[in-house]
Amino acid sequence: MTAEPLQRLRSEALALSEAERAELAHDLIQSLDAPRDNGVEDAWEREVSRRIGEIDAGQAELVERSEFRKRIRAKLERP
């Protein structure tokens, strides 16, 4: 697309309402994403369910957010 049609399209898009621009932006971003892999989504769903089950059963070690951030920073600072 040459500069002129792109500029015209940009101007028209910016003239849309906020809600319309948000919808357009969402659609454009989704068009750049790779196709969904349902196997991955299913695996994450199982993992989340497993972790919730561990928390509910008292089997998970819960960490305060501040402690978590401290641990992550320490890992990132290591050479």
C-alpha positions in Angstrom: 0.0 0.0 0.0 1.4 3.4 -1.0 1.6 6.3 1.4 -1.5 8.1 0.2 -4.0 5.2 0.6 -2.5 4.4 3.9 -2.8 8.0 5.1 -6.4 8.1 3.9 -7.2 4.8 5.7 -5.5 6.1 8.9 -7.5 9.3 8.8 -10.8 7.5 8.3 -9.9 5.1 11.2 -9.1 8.0 13.5 -12.4 9.6 12.7 -14.2 6.5 14.1 -15.6 6.6 17.6 -13.5 5.2 20.4 -15.5 2.0 20.6 -15.2 1.5 16.8 -11.4 2.2 16.9 -11.1 -0.3 19.7 -13.0 -2.9 17.7 -10.9 -2.3 14.6 -7.7 -2.4 16.6 -8.7 -5.7 18.2 -9.5 -7.2 14.8 -6.2 -6.0 13.3 -4.2 -7.4 16.1 -6.0 -10.7 15.9 -5.3 -10.9 12.2 -1.5 -10.8 13.1 -1.8 -13.7 15.6 -0.9 -17.2 14.6 -3.8 -19.6 14.4 -5.0 -21.0 17.7 -3.7 -24.3 18.8 -6.6 -25.9 20.7 -4.3 -28.6 22.1 -2.3 -25.9 23.9 -5.4 -24.2 25.3 -6.7 -27.6 26.5 -3.3 -28.3 28.1 -3.4 -25.0 29.9 -6.9 -25.6 31.1 -5.8 -28.9 32.6 -2.8 -27.3 34.2 -4.8 -24.5 35.7 -7.4 -27.0 37.1 -4.6 -29.1 38.5 -3.0 -26.1 40.3 -6.3 -25.0 41.7 -6.9 -28.5 43.0 -3.5 -28.4 44.7 -4.3 -25.1 46.3 -7.8 -26.3 47.4 -6.2 -29.5 48.9 -3.6 -27.5 50.8 -0.8 -29.1 48.8 0.6 -26.0 47.2 3.1 -23.6 48.7 1.6 -20.2 48.3 3.9 -17.2 48.2 3.1 -13.6 48.8 3.5 -11.4 45.8 6.3 -9.4 47.3 8.3 -12.6 48.0 7.6 -13.8 44.5 8.9 -10.6 43.0 12.0 -10.7 45.2 12.7 -14.3 44.0 12.3 -13.4 40.4 14.5 -10.3 40.7 17.2 -12.4 42.4 17.0 -14.9 39.5 17.2 -12.2 36.9 20.2 -10.5 38.5 22.3 -13.7 38.5 25.0 -13.8 35.8 
